[in-house]
Amino acid sequence: MPTNLELLDSLPGTGKTTAIFKYMSEHRQQPWLYLSPAASEAYDRAVEAAANFEMEIYIPTEESDSTKTEQILEFLEEGFDVACTHNLMLRFTKKHIEAIRKHKYNVVCDETLDLLSAYNIEKDDFDYLKSMDLISIDQKTGRVSYDGRPMGDKARYADVKLLCDLGCLFSAPRSERMLVTQLSTDLIRVANRFILITYNYKNSLMDNFLSLHGFTYQNIEGVKTQTDNKEAKARLATLLTFIETPSVKNVQKGSSTKLSKSWWLNRASNEEKDVVIKAIASCITKAKASKKQDTIFTLPKDIVKKPRSNSYEMKSTMISKESWLACNTRATNDYADAFLAVQAYNLFPNAAVLAYLQDMGCKVDNENYALNMLIQWLWRGCIRKGEPMHVALLSKRMSVIFKEWLISVDLE
C-alpha cells in the first residue's frame, strides 16, 4: 500500500500521454488502470496510445447491457488493463477497490486540478442524516462515514453513502456542512503504484490534501517526455500574442477580486458586466476571429447559460455562446482550432474547499491555483498544436500571475 506517489510533472504539450503509455507497455508485471477527466482522452486517445505500444485497453461501451460501472468492475476482476474517466471512478464501489487490491493494479491518474471539489447538500438533508446517526464525522481528518445500514442504489442519499464508503467525502471543521469530495485515498492506498500526471503539483490543492493523509511524492523514473518544461515554456512564449486594447486595460482596473465568481454573480451591475462583454468583443475584432470556432472565452457559467436566478443577458452579437469554455476544462482537443483565448474570470479556490484545507492546517496558495487553472484552460486552444495564439487576460491579477510565470526559470 503506497504512501509515496510518483509524479510525471510536465507542461501540457510535452508528450506526457505518449510517454506514460510507452512506460506502461514496458512494465507489464501488474495490470494498469488509467484515469482521465475527459471521455475522449480516457477512451479514444487511451485506446489509440496503448495500441501504438501493442497494449489492449478495456473500456466501457454503450452497447453493453451492463452499466459502465459494472463493466469496469468485470474488467478489474479479470485483471485486464482498463481505462475510464474520473467521474466513473468516483462511482467505484468497495468491490472495485477490492479488485484493484487483489490484482495489484498500477494506477495512472491523468490531471488532478478539480478532484478536490465542493459537495452541495441541503441543510435539512444534512441535519436529517446527522440526527438519525446515519453519518458521523472524524474530528481529526474531517472524513464523513456512513453507519453501514443497507441503502438501495436509487435511494435519496445513495450518493452520500457511496462517497462515504469510498472515503471521498470530507467536512470542514469550521462548518460541518461545508463538504468536499476528493479522489478516494482508499484507491491510492490499495494500488500497487499510484502515478499522477500533472503540472505544478507542489503546493497544489491535491498536494495539500494528500499531505494531510501522510502521502509524499517523488518524480517517476524511467519516463522521458518529448520536450522538458524549460523547452515547452520557451516555445510557448514565442507562440502567444497578448491583446491589450484600451477596453481590456479598462476592465483590468479595479480591485484584486474583480471578475471573480462573487463579483460576476453578486457585486457587479449589469452595466459593469456590459463593459467586460464589450472588451471580449473588442478582442475578437482585434484578432480577426470571425468564426465561433476561432475563439474560446471563459467567465462564470451562470452568466452565459442564464439560469432563472440570473437576470443578466449578454447583448453582443459578436460573441457566440458556443465559444464559451468552462474554466476547468482540460484533456480535450475539441477546441484546438481556436486561435483566440479570452480569460474574463478571476479564479480562486471554492470556498468549501478552501475552508477545509485551511481548517486542516494547510497554507493554500491562491496564485498557484489560479495559474494551474489558467494554464490548463489556455492549452485547450491552438497552442496545443504548436500554433500561434492570441490571448487576452481581462483580470489584472490573472495577467500578472501568468506573465510572471512565463518569464520565470523552471528549475528542473
TINUMI-65755 format. One record per residue (C-alpha): residue number from 1; x, y, z. Coordinates in pm, whole numbers, plus 50000, padded with zeros to 5 digits. Each point is the difference from the previous one (the first is absolute). Last residue first. Layout:
REM residues N
<r num="NUM" u="X" v="Y" w="Z"/>
...
***
This chain:
REM residues 412
<r num="412" u="51442" v="52101" w="48666"/>
<r num="411" u="50002" v="50354" w="50133"/>
<r num="410" u="49752" v="50186" w="49782"/>
<r num="409" u="50106" v="50358" w="49925"/>
<r num="408" u="49737" v="50271" w="50026"/>
<r num="407" u="49892" v="50202" w="49695"/>
<r num="406" u="49673" v="49812" w="49946"/>
<r num="405" u="49923" v="49972" w="50370"/>
<r num="404" u="50017" v="50377" w="50045"/>
<r num="403" u="49778" v="50040" w="49694"/>
<r num="402" u="49741" v="49758" w="50136"/>
<r num="401" u="49973" v="50148" w="50348"/>
<r num="400" u="49994" v="50359" w="49870"/>
<r num="399" u="49724" v="49926" w="49748"/>
<r num="398" u="49790" v="49810" w="50253"/>
<r num="397" u="50017" v="50292" w="50244"/>
<r num="396" u="49919" v="50255" w="49729"/>
<r num="395" u="49694" v="49799" w="49901"/>
<r num="394" u="49921" v="50046" w="49632"/>
<r num="393" u="50266" v="49756" w="49881"/>
<r num="392" u="49992" v="50016" w="49620"/>
<r num="391" u="50192" v="49737" w="49803"/>
<r num="390" u="50072" v="49973" w="49627"/>
<r num="389" u="50136" v="49663" w="49885"/>
<r num="388" u="50285" v="49881" w="49780"/>
<r num="387" u="49998" v="49624" w="49915"/>
<r num="386" u="50179" v="49718" w="50185"/>
<r num="385" u="49697" v="49772" w="49982"/>
<r num="384" u="49926" v="50051" w="50372"/>
<r num="383" u="50046" v="50370" w="49922"/>
<r num="382" u="49677" v="49974" w="49801"/>
<r num="381" u="49771" v="50029" w="50301"/>
<r num="380" u="49931" v="49753" w="50284"/>
<r num="379" u="50342" v="50086" w="50136"/>
<r num="378" u="49870" v="50335" w="50123"/>
<r num="377" u="49772" v="49818" w="50244"/>
<r num="376" u="50274" v="49782" w="50147"/>
<r num="375" u="50229" v="50299" w="50050"/>
<r num="374" u="49721" v="50209" w="50154"/>
<r num="373" u="49900" v="49739" w="50257"/>
<r num="372" u="50358" v="49943" w="50107"/>
<r num="371" u="50066" v="50374" w="50027"/>
<r num="370" u="49690" v="50066" w="50209"/>
<r num="369" u="50086" v="49720" w="50244"/>
<r num="368" u="50358" v="50117" w="50032"/>
<r num="367" u="49872" v="50353" w="50067"/>
<r num="366" u="49764" v="49880" w="50272"/>
<r num="365" u="50279" v="49816" w="50185"/>
<r num="364" u="49823" v="49811" w="50277"/>
<r num="363" u="50189" v="49978" w="50326"/>
<r num="362" u="49867" v="49676" w="50145"/>
<r num="361" u="49909" v="49963" w="50368"/>
<r num="360" u="49689" v="49783" w="49977"/>
<r num="359" u="49777" v="50305" w="50036"/>
<r num="358" u="50180" v="50154" w="49704"/>
<r num="357" u="49940" v="49693" w="49784"/>
<r num="356" u="49633" v="49971" w="50090"/>
<r num="355" u="49927" v="50371" w="49966"/>
<r num="354" u="50170" v="50023" w="49661"/>
<r num="353" u="49800" v="49704" w="49866"/>
<r num="352" u="49677" v="50147" w="50136"/>
<r num="351" u="50076" v="50346" w="49856"/>
<r num="350" u="50096" v="49867" w="49655"/>
<r num="349" u="50355" v="50095" w="49908"/>
<r num="348" u="50050" v="50339" w="49830"/>
<r num="347" u="49995" v="50094" w="49631"/>
<r num="346" u="49952" v="50344" w="49848"/>
<r num="345" u="49793" v="49920" w="49691"/>
<r num="344" u="50001" v="50198" w="49675"/>
<r num="343" u="50259" v="49784" w="49820"/>
<r num="342" u="49984" v="50057" w="49625"/>
<r num="341" u="50169" v="49739" w="49781"/>
<r num="340" u="50037" v="50068" w="49626"/>
<r num="339" u="50151" v="49747" w="49756"/>
<r num="338" u="49729" v="49737" w="50051"/>
<r num="337" u="50065" v="49695" w="49781"/>
<r num="336" u="50089" v="49776" w="50297"/>
<r num="335" u="49655" v="50036" w="50153"/>
<r num="334" u="49898" v="49633" w="50000"/>
<r num="333" u="50347" v="49880" w="50099"/>
<r num="332" u="49903" v="49913" w="50357"/>
<r num="331" u="50196" v="49931" w="50319"/>
<r num="330" u="49882" v="50308" w="50189"/>
<r num="329" u="49700" v="50219" w="50070"/>
<r num="328" u="50012" v="50172" w="50340"/>
<r num="327" u="49921" v="50351" w="49874"/>
<r num="326" u="49696" v="49878" w="49806"/>
<r num="325" u="50016" v="50082" w="49629"/>
<r num="324" u="49775" v="50259" w="49836"/>
<r num="323" u="50035" v="50004" w="49620"/>
<r num="322" u="49650" v="49852" w="49962"/>
<r num="321" u="49866" v="50314" w="50167"/>
<r num="320" u="50108" v="50181" w="49686"/>
<r num="319" u="50135" v="50349" w="50053"/>
<r num="318" u="49965" v="50256" w="49723"/>
<r num="317" u="49628" v="50055" w="50057"/>
<r num="316" u="50075" v="50157" w="50338"/>
<r num="315" u="49700" v="50017" w="50229"/>
<r num="314" u="50086" v="49754" w="50276"/>
<r num="313" u="49690" v="49988" w="50219"/>
<r num="312" u="50005" v="50054" w="50377"/>
<r num="311" u="49697" v="49899" w="50206"/>
<r num="310" u="50165" v="49699" w="50161"/>
<r num="309" u="49792" v="49797" w="50246"/>
<r num="308" u="49809" v="49838" w="49714"/>
<r num="307" u="50319" v="49852" w="49856"/>
<r num="306" u="50184" v="50199" w="49731"/>
<r num="305" u="50236" v="49760" w="49819"/>
<r num="304" u="50261" v="50271" w="49943"/>
<r num="303" u="50000" v="50185" w="50332"/>
<r num="302" u="49928" v="49683" w="50198"/>
<r num="301" u="50302" v="49828" w="49846"/>
<r num="300" u="50242" v="50241" w="50166"/>
<r num="299" u="50252" v="50152" w="49755"/>
<r num="298" u="50196" v="49840" w="49718"/>
<r num="297" u="50081" v="50067" w="49637"/>
<r num="296" u="50096" v="49780" w="49707"/>
<r num="295" u="50022" v="50143" w="49651"/>
<r num="294" u="50060" v="49892" w="49640"/>
<r num="293" u="49724" v="49737" w="50020"/>
<r num="292" u="49738" v="50277" w="50005"/>
<r num="291" u="50128" v="50142" w="49672"/>
<r num="290" u="50128" v="50355" w="49936"/>
<r num="289" u="50303" v="49996" w="50225"/>
<r num="288" u="50169" v="50306" w="49853"/>
<r num="287" u="50228" v="50017" w="50307"/>
<r num="286" u="49916" v="50367" w="50065"/>
<r num="285" u="49630" v="49950" w="49925"/>
<r num="284" u="49974" v="49701" w="50234"/>
<r num="283" u="50192" v="50196" w="50263"/>
<r num="282" u="49757" v="50290" w="49968"/>
<r num="281" u="49711" v="49759" w="50055"/>
<r num="280" u="50157" v="49881" w="50325"/>
<r num="279" u="50034" v="50364" w="50108"/>
<r num="278" u="49632" v="50058" w="49917"/>
<r num="277" u="49910" v="49708" w="50228"/>
<r num="276" u="50209" v="50152" w="50280"/>
<r num="275" u="49833" v="50340" w="49969"/>
<r num="274" u="49657" v="49833" w="49990"/>
<r num="273" u="50075" v="49833" w="50333"/>
<r num="272" u="50057" v="50340" w="50156"/>
<r num="271" u="49666" v="50123" w="49860"/>
<r num="270" u="49822" v="49692" w="50133"/>
<r num="269" u="50134" v="50087" w="50345"/>
<r num="268" u="50279" v="49794" w="50154"/>
<r num="267" u="49980" v="49880" w="50359"/>
<r num="266" u="49817" v="49670" w="50025"/>
<r num="265" u="50043" v="49770" w="49700"/>
<r num="264" u="50296" v="50148" w="49810"/>
<r num="263" u="50180" v="50135" w="50305"/>
<r num="262" u="49933" v="49679" w="50200"/>
<r num="261" u="50148" v="49794" w="49715"/>
<r num="260" u="50310" v="50220" w="49983"/>
<r num="259" u="50010" v="50265" w="49725"/>
<r num="258" u="50135" v="50264" w="50244"/>
<r num="257" u="50162" v="49842" w="50305"/>
<r num="256" u="50328" v="50198" w="49978"/>
<r num="255" u="49801" v="50322" w="49991"/>
<r num="254" u="49966" v="50227" w="49699"/>
<r num="253" u="50155" v="50058" w="49660"/>
<r num="252" u="50041" v="49696" w="49775"/>
<r num="251" u="49669" v="50079" w="49830"/>
<r num="250" u="50142" v="50331" w="49871"/>
<r num="249" u="50314" v="49826" w="49876"/>
<r num="248" u="49783" v="49764" w="49797"/>
<r num="247" u="49797" v="50290" w="49856"/>
<r num="246" u="50320" v="50185" w="49906"/>
<r num="245" u="50119" v="49686" w="49814"/>
<r num="244" u="50243" v="49766" w="50170"/>
<r num="243" u="50016" v="49687" w="49786"/>
<r num="242" u="50294" v="49780" w="50096"/>
<r num="241" u="50167" v="49809" w="49716"/>
<r num="240" u="50106" v="49648" w="50097"/>
<r num="239" u="50202" v="49759" w="49785"/>
<r num="238" u="50355" v="50115" w="50081"/>
<r num="237" u="49940" v="49981" w="50376"/>
<r num="236" u="49861" v="49649" w="49960"/>
<r num="235" u="50324" v="49874" w="49847"/>
<r num="234" u="50200" v="50126" w="50297"/>
<r num="233" u="49745" v="49835" w="50231"/>
<r num="232" u="50023" v="49667" w="49819"/>
<r num="231" u="50380" v="50003" w="49992"/>
<r num="230" u="50023" v="50073" w="50371"/>
<r num="229" u="49732" v="49744" w="50082"/>
<r num="228" u="50171" v="49713" w="49818"/>
<r num="227" u="49928" v="49876" w="49648"/>
<r num="226" u="49903" v="49659" w="49858"/>
<r num="225" u="49933" v="49861" w="50347"/>
<r num="224" u="50230" v="49752" w="50173"/>
<r num="223" u="49872" v="49745" w="50249"/>
<r num="222" u="50255" v="49777" w="50175"/>
<r num="221" u="49967" v="50141" w="50349"/>
<r num="220" u="49688" v="50158" w="50143"/>
<r num="219" u="50050" v="50319" w="50194"/>
<r num="218" u="49943" v="49964" w="50375"/>
<r num="217" u="49702" v="50035" w="50226"/>
<r num="216" u="49885" v="49988" w="50360"/>
<r num="215" u="49666" v="49886" w="50136"/>
<r num="214" u="49926" v="50022" w="50373"/>
<r num="213" u="49633" v="50080" w="49982"/>
<r num="212" u="50036" v="50375" w="50042"/>
<r num="211" u="50266" v="49991" w="49728"/>
<r num="210" u="49731" v="49868" w="49767"/>
<r num="209" u="49787" v="50310" w="50040"/>
<r num="208" u="50272" v="50258" w="49961"/>
<r num="207" u="50148" v="49824" w="49697"/>
<r num="206" u="49658" v="49979" w="49837"/>
<r num="205" u="49933" v="50368" w="50064"/>
<r num="204" u="50336" v="50080" w="49839"/>
<r num="203" u="50302" v="50080" w="50218"/>
<r num="202" u="50228" v="49793" w="49773"/>
<r num="201" u="49804" v="49856" w="49707"/>
<r num="200" u="50111" v="50253" w="49738"/>
<r num="199" u="49893" v="49779" w="49710"/>
<r num="198" u="49815" v="49670" w="49999"/>
<r num="197" u="50025" v="49627" w="49944"/>
<r num="196" u="49965" v="49826" w="50336"/>
<r num="195" u="50127" v="49642" w="50043"/>
<r num="194" u="49871" v="49765" w="50269"/>
<r num="193" u="50178" v="49668" w="50042"/>
<r num="192" u="49875" v="49667" w="50137"/>
<r num="191" u="49665" v="50165" w="50058"/>
<r num="190" u="49825" v="49936" w="50333"/>
<r num="189" u="50107" v="50331" w="50155"/>
<r num="188" u="49913" v="50220" w="49704"/>
<r num="187" u="49651" v="49854" w="49962"/>
<r num="186" u="49939" v="50036" w="50372"/>
<r num="185" u="50111" v="50363" w="49975"/>
<r num="184" u="49691" v="50047" w="49792"/>
<r num="183" u="50033" v="50297" w="49768"/>
<r num="182" u="49835" v="50283" w="50186"/>
<r num="181" u="49656" v="50131" w="50085"/>
<r num="180" u="49943" v="50308" w="50210"/>
<r num="179" u="49742" v="50092" w="50260"/>
<r num="178" u="49935" v="50332" w="50174"/>
<r num="177" u="49707" v="49868" w="50204"/>
<r num="176" u="50221" v="49927" w="50299"/>
<r num="175" u="50097" v="50367" w="50025"/>
<r num="174" u="50334" v="50118" w="50139"/>
<r num="173" u="50129" v="49641" w="50012"/>
<r num="172" u="49960" v="49955" w="49621"/>
<r num="171" u="49840" v="49668" w="49902"/>
<r num="170" u="50126" v="49715" w="49783"/>
<r num="169" u="49851" v="49754" w="49750"/>
<r num="168" u="50213" v="49770" w="49783"/>
<r num="167" u="50067" v="49706" w="50232"/>
<r num="166" u="49844" v="49761" w="49750"/>
<r num="165" u="49724" v="49895" w="50240"/>
<r num="164" u="49932" v="50364" w="50084"/>
<r num="163" u="49967" v="50094" w="49633"/>
<r num="162" u="49763" v="49709" w="49942"/>
<r num="161" u="49788" v="50082" w="50307"/>
<r num="160" u="49966" v="50366" w="49899"/>
<r num="159" u="49911" v="49901" w="49644"/>
<r num="158" u="49734" v="49755" w="50124"/>
<r num="157" u="49834" v="50271" w="50210"/>
<r num="156" u="49667" v="50010" w="49817"/>
<r num="155" u="50003" v="49627" w="49926"/>
<r num="154" u="50071" v="49883" w="49644"/>
<r num="153" u="50294" v="49774" w="50087"/>
<r num="152" u="49809" v="49848" w="50289"/>
<r num="151" u="50109" v="50057" w="50360"/>
<r num="150" u="50115" v="49746" w="50259"/>
<r num="149" u="50107" v="50135" w="50343"/>
<r num="148" u="50377" v="50047" w="50016"/>
<r num="147" u="50030" v="50312" w="50217"/>
<r num="146" u="50128" v="50228" w="49725"/>
<r num="145" u="50331" v="50176" w="50060"/>
<r num="144" u="50105" v="50362" w="49935"/>
<r num="143" u="50373" v="50068" w="50021"/>
<r num="142" u="50082" v="50329" w="50175"/>
<r num="141" u="50350" v="49876" w="50075"/>
<r num="140" u="50020" v="50052" w="50377"/>
<r num="139" u="49635" v="50045" w="50094"/>
<r num="138" u="49894" v="49693" w="49802"/>
<r num="137" u="49644" v="50074" w="49891"/>
<r num="136" u="49699" v="49771" w="50042"/>
<r num="135" u="49717" v="49910" w="49766"/>
<r num="134" u="49674" v="49809" w="50035"/>
<r num="133" u="49968" v="50110" w="50362"/>
<r num="132" u="49633" v="50093" w="49939"/>
<r num="131" u="50069" v="50357" w="50112"/>
<r num="130" u="50305" v="50024" w="49776"/>
<r num="129" u="49828" v="49875" w="49685"/>
<r num="128" u="49702" v="50227" w="50071"/>
<r num="127" u="50219" v="50307" w="50058"/>
<r num="126" u="50174" v="49940" w="49666"/>
<r num="125" u="49669" v="49968" w="49818"/>
<r num="124" u="49860" v="50312" w="50165"/>
<r num="123" u="50317" v="50197" w="49917"/>
<r num="122" u="49980" v="49903" w="49632"/>
<r num="121" u="50309" v="49828" w="49863"/>
<r num="120" u="50272" v="50132" w="49772"/>
<r num="119" u="50333" v="49821" w="49967"/>
<r num="118" u="50293" v="50230" w="49927"/>
<r num="117" u="50297" v="49875" w="49802"/>
<r num="116" u="50336" v="49833" w="50041"/>
<r num="115" u="50046" v="49801" w="49679"/>
<r num="114" u="49996" v="50336" w="49830"/>
<r num="113" u="50362" v="50046" w="49899"/>
<r num="112" u="50132" v="49644" w="49992"/>
<r num="111" u="50099" v="49908" w="49645"/>
<r num="110" u="50060" v="49646" w="49868"/>
<r num="109" u="49979" v="49739" w="50277"/>
<r num="108" u="50206" v="49689" w="49925"/>
<r num="107" u="49925" v="49705" w="50227"/>
<r num="106" u="50216" v="49686" w="50028"/>
<r num="105" u="49768" v="49716" w="50094"/>
<r num="104" u="50097" v="49740" w="50257"/>
<r num="103" u="49744" v="49742" w="49877"/>
<r num="102" u="49835" v="49962" w="50341"/>
<r num="101" u="50028" v="50366" w="50096"/>
<r num="100" u="49840" v="50128" w="49679"/>
<r num="99" u="49732" v="49731" w="50031"/>
<r num="98" u="49934" v="50108" w="50361"/>
<r num="97" u="49963" v="50364" w="49897"/>
<r num="96" u="49751" v="49908" w="49729"/>
<r num="95" u="49801" v="49786" w="50245"/>
<r num="94" u="49998" v="50285" w="50252"/>
<r num="93" u="49813" v="50201" w="49739"/>
<r num="92" u="50132" v="50225" w="49723"/>
<r num="91" u="49770" v="50287" w="49902"/>
<r num="90" u="50276" v="50261" w="50040"/>
<r num="89" u="50197" v="49802" w="49742"/>
<r num="88" u="49721" v="50069" w="49750"/>
<r num="87" u="50043" v="50372" w="50050"/>
<r num="86" u="50380" v="49972" w="49969"/>
<r num="85" u="49958" v="49829" w="49666"/>
<r num="84" u="50090" v="49641" w="49910"/>
<r num="83" u="50286" v="49786" w="49872"/>
<r num="82" u="50072" v="49633" w="50076"/>
<r num="81" u="50281" v="49745" w="49961"/>
<r num="80" u="49834" v="49667" w="50086"/>
<r num="79" u="50018" v="49829" w="50341"/>
<r num="78" u="49678" v="49803" w="49953"/>
<r num="77" u="49844" v="50163" w="50307"/>
<r num="76" u="50103" v="50338" w="49862"/>
<r num="75" u="49829" v="49937" w="49665"/>
<r num="74" u="49676" v="49885" w="50166"/>
<r num="73" u="50006" v="50302" w="50232"/>
<r num="72" u="50046" v="50233" w="49703"/>
<r num="71" u="49696" v="49845" w="49831"/>
<r num="70" u="49789" v="50046" w="50313"/>
<r num="69" u="50092" v="50368" w="50020"/>
<r num="68" u="49923" v="50042" w="49630"/>
<r num="67" u="49658" v="49849" w="50056"/>
<r num="66" u="49940" v="49650" w="49866"/>
<r num="65" u="49797" v="49922" w="49687"/>
<r num="64" u="50305" v="50099" w="49795"/>
<r num="63" u="49968" v="50221" w="49690"/>
<r num="62" u="50083" v="50324" w="50183"/>
<r num="61" u="50357" v="49886" w="50053"/>
<r num="60" u="50241" v="49965" w="50292"/>
<r num="59" u="50375" v="49995" w="49927"/>
<r num="58" u="50261" v="49721" w="49989"/>
<r num="57" u="50350" v="50103" w="49894"/>
<r num="56" u="50197" v="49768" w="49773"/>
<r num="55" u="50371" v="50071" w="49987"/>
<r num="54" u="50217" v="49970" w="49689"/>
<r num="53" u="50184" v="50329" w="50055"/>
<r num="52" u="49806" v="50198" w="49740"/>
<r num="51" u="49690" v="49813" w="50119"/>
<r num="50" u="50035" v="50164" w="50343"/>
<r num="49" u="50001" v="50349" w="49849"/>
<r num="48" u="49694" v="49923" w="49786"/>
<r num="47" u="49802" v="49848" w="50289"/>
<r num="46" u="50098" v="50289" w="50228"/>
<r num="45" u="49908" v="50259" w="49736"/>
<r num="44" u="49652" v="49866" w="49935"/>
<r num="43" u="49907" v="49891" w="50355"/>
<r num="42" u="50144" v="50198" w="50285"/>
<r num="41" u="50096" v="50296" w="49779"/>
<r num="40" u="49666" v="50033" w="49822"/>
<r num="39" u="49818" v="49933" w="50327"/>
<r num="38" u="50178" v="50291" w="50168"/>
<r num="37" u="50136" v="50002" w="50358"/>
<r num="36" u="50247" v="49712" w="49953"/>
<r num="35" u="50064" v="49680" w="50197"/>
<r num="34" u="50221" v="49711" w="49881"/>
<r num="33" u="49989" v="49670" w="50191"/>
<r num="32" u="50297" v="49776" w="49923"/>
<r num="31" u="50060" v="49627" w="50057"/>
<r num="30" u="50311" v="49875" w="50184"/>
<r num="29" u="50327" v="49861" w="49855"/>
<r num="28" u="49937" v="50193" w="49681"/>
<r num="27" u="50264" v="50272" w="50029"/>
<r num="26" u="50118" v="50085" w="49646"/>
<r num="25" u="49648" v="50065" w="49869"/>
<r num="24" u="49932" v="50229" w="50296"/>
<r num="23" u="50313" v="50205" w="49924"/>
<r num="22" u="49898" v="50046" w="49637"/>
<r num="21" u="49655" v="50093" w="50125"/>
<r num="20" u="50154" v="50258" w="50234"/>
<r num="19" u="50214" v="50162" w="49729"/>
<r num="18" u="49718" v="50027" w="49747"/>
<r num="17" u="49775" v="50164" w="50258"/>
<r num="16" u="50271" v="50234" w="50128"/>
<r num="15" u="50102" v="50138" w="49660"/>
<r num="14" u="50117" v="50348" w="50100"/>
<r num="13" u="49676" v="50167" w="49890"/>
<r num="12" u="49866" v="50067" w="50346"/>
<r num="11" u="50282" v="50080" w="50239"/>
<r num="10" u="50169" v="49724" w="50199"/>
<r num="9" u="49984" v="49836" w="50342"/>
<r num="8" u="50001" v="49623" w="49954"/>
<r num="7" u="49967" v="49937" w="50369"/>
<r num="6" u="50028" v="49683" w="50208"/>
<r num="5" u="49804" v="49988" w="50322"/>
<r num="4" u="50147" v="49871" w="50325"/>
<r num="3" u="49753" v="49862" w="50251"/>
<r num="2" u="49980" v="49677" w="49806"/>
<r num="1" u="49811" v="49693" w="50126"/>
***
